[in-house]
Amino acid sequence: MTPLPDDGPAPHADHRPWPSGWVRAALEPAILGALLGGPLHGYGIGQVLAARGFGTLRGGSLYPVLARLEDAGHVTTHWVEGQSGPGRKDYELTDSGRAEYAEAVASFQALAAALAGLGDAVGDQAATADNVAGSAGAGAAASGTTAHTTGTTEEGTS
């Protein structure tokens, strides 16, 4: 797993609203999303992600992912000569990277909907269980039997 900064409180751009594991899981599509606006060097990508709540990523977290994205054909790189300092490697999104980003976002949205739906499903299951128990009790009363939590028995039997 790629190491990320600690989850403790941090100022401004270092603050992450999500646990480290979530950030790691979303890092590849997050980097692709950061490049939607155009080519950026690694530090620029890190700044975009920090501004979006991913925290300050260390080079040991960011650059291996960028290398994987390049190997997969999702980004291309080119060297930009520095005007007043050293040159830098810029990363640019490919058509494959755009498609990968769109697919990842759709998958994360489906996951979020499934997670949100669990609360509804649990509530629906509880209501259904209450209705079944209520129906059993009503049917038992009409037939002269008593409903118990362990089952239904006839009155007057031993």
C-alpha positions in Angstrom: 0.0 0.0 0.0 1.1 3.5 -0.7 1.9 5.4 2.5 0.0 8.7 3.0 0.4 11.4 5.7 -1.1 10.7 9.2 -4.8 11.3 9.7 -4.2 13.8 12.6 -5.5 17.3 12.5 -3.7 19.5 10.0 -3.9 23.1 8.8 -5.8 24.1 5.6 -4.6 22.1 2.6 -3.3 19.3 4.8 -6.7 18.6 6.3 -8.4 15.5 4.7 -12.1 14.9 5.3 -11.6 11.2 4.5 -9.6 8.4 6.0 -6.3 7.5 4.4 -7.6 4.2 3.0 -10.3 6.1 1.1 -7.7 8.5 -0.3 -5.5 5.6 -1.4 -8.4 3.9 -3.1 -9.3 7.1 -5.0 -5.8 8.4 -5.7 -5.6 7.2 -9.3 -8.9 8.7 -10.5 -8.2 11.8 -8.4 -4.9 12.3 -10.2 -6.7 11.8 -13.6 -9.3 14.3 -12.5 -6.7 16.8 -11.5 -5.3 16.6 -15.1 -8.7 17.3 -16.7 -7.8 21.0 -16.7 -4.6 20.5 -18.7 -1.0 19.3 -18.1 0.6 19.7 -14.7 3.8 18.7 -13.1 3.8 16.5 -10.0 3.8 19.4 -7.5 0.9 21.1 -9.3 -1.1 17.8 -9.2 -0.4 17.6 -5.5 -1.6 21.2 -5.0 -4.9 20.5 -6.9 -5.5 17.4 -4.8 -4.7 19.2 -1.5 -7.1 21.9 -2.4 -9.8 19.3 -3.0 -9.3 17.7 0.4 -6.9 14.9 -0.4 -4.3 16.3 2.0 -0.6 17.0 1.2 0.7 13.9 -0.7 4.3 13.0 -0.4 6.3 12.2 -3.5 6.4 8.6 -2.4 2.6 8.4 -2.7 2.2 10.5 -5.8 5.0 9.6 -8.2 4.6 5.8 -8.1 0.9 6.3 -9.0 1.8 8.7 -11.8 4.3 6.0 -13.1 1.5 3.4 -13.1 -0.9 5.7 -14.9 1.8 6.4 -17.5 2.5 2.6 -17.9 -1.2 2.1 -18.4 -1.4 4.8 -21.1 -3.6 7.1 -19.1 -1.1 9.9 -19.0 1.8 11.0 -21.1 4.8 12.9 -20.0 7.1 15.5 -21.5 10.0 17.4 -20.2 9.6 21.2 -19.8 12.8 23.2 -19.6 12.8 25.6 -16.7 13.0 29.3 -17.5 14.6 30.4 -14.3 15.2 27.0 -12.6 15.4 23.3 -13.2 13.2 21.6 -15.8 10.2 19.5 -14.8 8.2 16.6 -16.1 4.6 17.5 -17.0 1.8 15.0 -17.0 -1.0 15.1 -19.6 -4.2 13.2 -19.7 -4.8 10.9 -22.7 -8.1 9.9 -24.2 -7.7 6.5 -22.4 -7.1 8.5 -19.1 -10.3 10.5 -19.6 -12.3 7.3 -20.2 -10.7 5.7 -17.1 -11.6 8.8 -15.0 -15.2 8.7 -16.2 -15.5 5.0 -15.5 -14.0 5.4 -12.0 -16.3 8.3 -11.1 -19.3 6.3 -12.3 -18.1 3.3 -10.2 -17.6 5.5 -7.1 -21.0 7.0 -7.6 -22.6 3.6 -7.8 -20.7 2.5 -4.7 -21.9 5.7 -2.8 -25.5 5.0 -3.9 -25.3 1.4 -2.8 -23.9 2.5 0.6 -26.6 5.1 1.0 -29.2 2.5 -0.1 -28.2 0.2 2.7 -29.8 2.5 5.2 -33.0 2.5 3.3 -32.8 -1.3 2.9 -32.3 -1.8 6.6 -35.2 0.4 7.4 -37.4 -1.4 4.8 -36.3 -4.8 6.3 -37.2 -3.7 9.8 -40.6 -2.4 8.6 -41.3 -5.6 6.7 -40.3 -7.7 9.8 -42.7 -5.5 11.9 -45.5 -6.0 9.4 -45.0 -9.8 9.3 -45.0 -10.0 13.1 -48.0 -7.7 13.3 -49.8 -9.9 10.7 -49.0 -13.1 12.6 -50.4 -11.6 15.8 -53.5 -10.4 14.0 -54.1 -13.8 12.4 -53.5 -15.5 15.6 -56.0 -13.4 17.5 -58.6 -14.1 14.8 -58.1 -17.8 15.1 -57.9 -17.9 18.9 -54.2 -18.6 19.0 -51.4 -16.7 20.7 -48.4 -15.4 18.8 -45.1 -15.8 20.6 -41.7 -14.7 19.5 -40.6 -18.3 19.0 -43.7 -19.3 17.0 -47.4 -19.7 17.2 -49.1 -22.3 19.5 -52.8 -23.2 19.9 -54.4 -22.1 23.1 -55.4 -24.8 25.5 -52.8 -27.3 24.3 -50.1 -28.6 26.6 
